[in-house]
Amino acid sequence: MIKIGLDMAQNTVGYAIRSGSNLKYDSLVLTENEKKEFDCFERVKRLTDWVFAKISPALHGNHQVVLEGIYMGLNPKACLWGCITQGAFLYQYMRLTGTKDIIMPTALQARAGVEDLRTRASKAEVQIYVIDRFNLAEVSKEIRAELKQCLDDYQAKKISSSTFNSRTSKISTAIKKETGIDEHMADAVVLTL
């Protein structure tokens, strides 16, 4: 069976298609110019058109779509537009396939089902997990050491949650710069496991 993982939000979408050991993945992050130029509905169209162009060939066989549930963070506007983006995807998916058989776990639920990945893993941890599991790229020893130190400091209560989140976000950006694999791709891959 083909597994399709989707991480969709207000201005981003990551996808992964996995069949056995074959894996395809990518992400689209709207640029600052696109965010300014497009109204919210044009953004939704851009994201859904892009993702359907990527996944449509996989929709004709035996497949399962796993769409990451909306993160209910502190930004209600982003949450609202994330819901609208996912709703647009679901509508178009049902029109194309005639089914509404989609699994929608939260990120925590998806990670909990993956062996050797912490349920509350940071973006950087998820990226490194996916990179290592599928042998997608090389992550430098310096980045790995920085992430380990950050995790050790947090577990020893030497740093606050906000400091931990800030540091791991910077590490996530460094991983993307070094490997080309961003948090959205990594989350989408985890959804296929």
Order of alpha helices (4+ residues) and beta strands (2+ residues): beta-beta-beta-alpha-alpha-beta-alpha-beta-alpha-alpha-alpha-alpha-alpha
